[in-house]
C-alpha cells in the first residue's frame, strides 16, 4: 500500500485532483461568473447528474407506491364507482331525451289527426330474429284498446298492422311482409297500386308497389301514401319514396320499388290507430291532402244530368191528335132522325 502512495500514478491523481480544485476555487472568486473551464467540466458531469436525479425520482416513486398502495387502491375503486355511476346517468339521460323527442313527434300526430283515436305510445320489447320481415312485439294490448288489424304508425309513416293481441302485448306485422297488402297512391301522378312485401326486397329493407297501370307517370323520388280505399288504413299516411320503376315480366302491369320512410326493423316506439274517421281527403299534387267538407258516409254532391226539354205539342204525331169535333153517336137523340 505504501508503494502506491510513492508511485507515479498516485502523484498523477493528486495533480489532477489539485487541478480541478484550483478551477473550483478560481470560479468562486470570479464574481459569480462561470469561467470557460468550469463550463467544460459542467458539460461533462451534467448528464451524470441528470441520470442520478432520474434514478432517485424513480426510487422515491416506487417507495411511495409501496408504502401507500392500499390508499391508492381505495382511491382507484372509488373513481371506478363514480365513472360507472356517471355512465349510467348518461345512458338514462339519453334514453329520456329520446323518449321526450318521440313523445313530441307523437303529439304532433294527434294534433294533425284530431278525429283519430290512438293508443298510448308503445315500446318495442322483442323481435323475431328468425323473421326476415321484421316482425316485432310491443308492450300494449287489448287492455289499451288495441285490436286485430289495427294500423301501426310512427310520426314518419306507416309501419304495419296488428296480427296478434294479448292483454298486455301485441305482435306487429310490418309492411315488408308478403302477407300484408296496402292500397296506395302516388301523390305526384295519382297512379294507384298495392304495396306488398317480398323476401327479396325485405332483405334490402324495401317493399314493392304492384298492379300499376303500364301507362303510369310514376318516377323516381315520388311520394307514395295510403289511398284509404280498403278502409283498413286511413288515407294519407306516408309509405315512402320511389326508388326505381319497371315493367313486370308478364308485360301487363308496371311496378315500383319503394324505400320506406320509416324502417320497421329499426323502430323502438310506435303508436296504434285504434279508430279513425274514414272521411276521404282530396289529395293535391305535392301535398298529403286536405279534407273534403262532405259529411262522413256521404258522397260528394253532383248535379243531376239535365233531361232534354220536350215540346209535347210538337212531339205528338199529327195522326195521333184528337179531331176537333167529336163524332156523334149513330142513334143519338136527334129529332130529325127517324
C-alpha positions, 0 to 999 in steps of 0.5 A: 500500500505504501508503494502506491502512495510513492508511485507515479500514478498516485502523484498523477491523481493528486495533480489532477485532483489539485487541478480541478480544485484550483478551477473550483476555487478560481470560479468562486472568486470570479464574481459569480461568473462561470469561467470557460473551464468550469463550463467544460467540466459542467458539460461533462458531469451534467448528464451524470447528474441528470441520470442520478436525479432520474434514478432517485425520482424513480426510487422515491416513486416506487417507495411511495407506491409501496408504502401507500398502495392500499390508499391508492387502491381505495382511491382507484375503486372509488373513481371506478364507482363514480365513472360507472355511476356517471355512465349510467346517468348518461345512458338514462339521460339519453334514453329520456331525451329520446323518449321526450323527442318521440313523445313530441313527434307523437303529439304532433300526430294527434294534433294533425289527426284530431278525429283519430283515436290512438293508443298510448305510445308503445315500446318495442320489447322483442323481435323475431330474429328468425323473421326476415320481415321484421316482425316485432312485439310491443308492450300494449294490448287489448287492455289499451284498446288495441285490436286485430288489424289495427294500423301501426304508425310512427310520426314518419309513416306507416309501419304495419298492422296488428296480427296478434293481441294479448292483454298486455302485448301485441305482435306487429306485422310490418309492411315488408311482409308478403302477407300484408297488402296496402292500397296506395297512391302516388301523390305526384301522378295519382297512379294507384297500386298495392304495396306488398312485401317480398323476401327479396326486397325485405332483405334490402329493407324495401317493399314493392308497389304492384298492379300499376297501370303500364301507362303510369307517370310514376318516377323516381323520388315520388311520394307514395301514401295510403289511398284509404280505399280498403278502409283498413288504413286511413288515407294519407299516411306516408309509405315512402319514396320511389326508388326505381320503376319497371315493367313486370315480366308478364308485360301487363302491369308496371311496378315500383320499388319503394324505400320506406320512410320509416324502417320497421326493423329499426323502430323502438316506439310506435303508436296504434290507430285504434279508430279513425274517421274514414272521411276521404281527403282530396289529395293535391299534387305535392301535398298529403291532402286536405279534407273534403267538407262532405259529411262522413258516409256521404258522397260528394254532391253532383248535379243531376244530368239535365233531361232534354226539354220536350215540346209535347205539342210538337212531339205528338204525331199529327195522326195521333191528335184528337179531331176537333169535333167529336163524332156523334153517336149513330142513334143519338137523340136527334129529332130529325132522325127517324 
